[in-house]
Amino acid sequence: MTKWWDNVNESTQWQDGIFFSLCGAYALVSAIALVQLVRIQMRTREYGWTTQKVFHLLNFVVHGVRAVLFGFHHQVFLMHPKIAQIFVTAMTKWWDNVNESTQWQDGIFFSLCGAYALVSAIALVQLVRIQMRTREYGWTTQKVFHLLNFVVHGVRAVLFGFQHQVFLMHPKVRFCIGFDVYSSPIFLIY
């Protein structure tokens, strides 16, 4: 078995075959995802971008990029190491600037606050919409799911919005807020 692997590992024909097979497999999955996306869009145009359509779009993009990377693996591997080093150095400098800047940190925290508040508001709207339509069914799994999403993401938005006050709290209090308040409903959701 070891000898077989050494032969495969040293053979450029085997490596090219494997890379091109992966390229073909990813291209096939990408094409199937695109066909599914188009098929679903043609049937249910009136619903807009549903979760299923976004799922197929993301599968198309991700697997398409992987197919291109495996298809052009020679060019990817031939990238000069200095290019990668320049990129890493630039990213490190950028990260150091972001890490030391309170303006960047505040911006990131307030952006996360806004994003979580938006998700929480959407969950609340969905909960109210579903409740108005199907009041006779009581608390269904879907309604509980949206309620817990509203609570969990609302708490997260508040924590990111008041991040300066949260960081001033005693570490045990922060742990309880972060773990108990956030983790318990997430566990219930899934």
C-alpha positions, 0 to 999 in steps of 0.5 A: 500500500505504501509503495502504491501511494509513493507511485501516485505521489510522485507521478504528475500524471496521477496528480493531474488526473486527480486534480482534473477529476476533482475539477470535473466533479465540482463543475458537475455539482456547480452545473447541477446547482445552477440548473436547480436554481433556474428550474426553481426560479422558473416555477416559483418566481413570485416568491423572490429569493427563498432560502432554497434559491440562495442555497443553490446559488451559493453551491453554484458559486462555491463549487464553480470556484473550486472547479476553476481552482482545480482546473487551473491547478498548475497556475495556482501552484506556480504563483510565486511565493513572494506574492503570497508573502506580500499578501500575508504582510499586507493583511498583517499590517491591515489587521494590526491597524484594525486591532489597534484602532478603537474607531474600527472596533466600534464600527465593527461592533456597531455593524454587528449590533445592526446586523443582529438587530435586523435579524431579530426584527425579521424574526419578530416580523415573521413570528407575527406574520405566521401568528396572524395567519395560523392562530388556530394551531397554537405555538408550532415549531416554526413559531417557537423557532422565530421567537427564539431567533428574535430573543437570541439575536436581540440579546446579541444586538444589545451586547454588541451595542453596549459593548463598552459596558459589557467589557467593564463587567466582571468576567464571570458576569460576562461569561454567564451572559455570553454562555447561558443567555446566548447558548441555551436558546441556540441549543433549543433552536437546533 
